[in-house]
Amino acid sequence: MEVESSAVGGEKVESKQEVVKGEPGLIRGRVLSAEDGNPLVGVKLYVSGLNLEMTSDQEGTYQAELPPGEYSVSAVTAGFNTQIRDSIN
């Protein structure tokens, strides 16, 4: 199990993922405001190399099942710069 975090503009993205070799893995996380710690709703998260888009819910959470591999995840929301987190596996 690995914990990743990165800044998305003024937001904090936390991703927790589990990958079992040869089996699908789970990526999940929560998008929070760096200013007040509140969840951010509607942030789009894209996984490189896959036709996959996740959107943070009312609690700022997201999750998806991924095949084994190494990915980059991009977080996009209005008013902030797009942020990319590389080497997620």
N, C-alpha and C positions, 0 to 999 in steps of 0.2 A: 504494500500500500504506500502511496506517495502523495504528499500534499504540495500543491503548487499555488503560488499567488502572484499576481501582477497588478500593476496600476493600469486603469483604463481611463484616460483623461483624468478627471477628478474622482474616478470610481475605483474601487478595489474589487478584483475578481479572485475568488478562491475556487480552485478545482481540486477535487479529490477523485482519484481514479484507481481502478483495480484492473489488472490485465493478467489472465491466465494463459500461458503459452498454448497456442493452437485453438483457443476458445475466445469468443467475443469478450470484450472488456466493457466496463462501465465508466463513463466520465460524468461527473456531476459536480456542481458547484453553486455558488451564490454570488450575486453581483450586489455590492453595497456602495453607497455614497461615501467617499472619503471625508466629506465635510461633516456629515451627521450620523453616519453608520446605518441609515435607513436603506431598506431594500430598493433596488431599482427595477422597475417593471418594463418589459418590452425591449430589453437589450437583445440584439441579434448576435448570435454566436455561430460562426462558420468553421467547419473542419476541413482542412486542406485535403485534396485528393478524393474527397467523398462528396456526393450530392446530399449534404446534410446541413440543415439549418435548425438551430435551437433558439428559443426565445425565453427569456427569463419571465417567470410568473409573478403573481402578486407578492410573493415572499422573496422575490429576486433569485429563485432557484431555477436550475436547468439540469437536465440529464439526458444521456443517450447511450445506447449500446453501440460499440465500435468493434470492427474486426481487429485482430492483432496487427500492430504496426506502430510506426512513429508518425505523429501528426503535428501540425501547427493549428492553433485555434485563434481566430480573429474575433474581437468583440467590437461591435459597432452600435452607436446610439447617437441621436441628434445632439449637437452642441459639444461633442467631445471628439478628440482625435481617435481614429481607429488604432487599437492596440493588438499586437500579435504575440502570442506565447508559443515559442518553438520547442521542439524536442519533447513532446508529450507522448509517452509510450506506456 
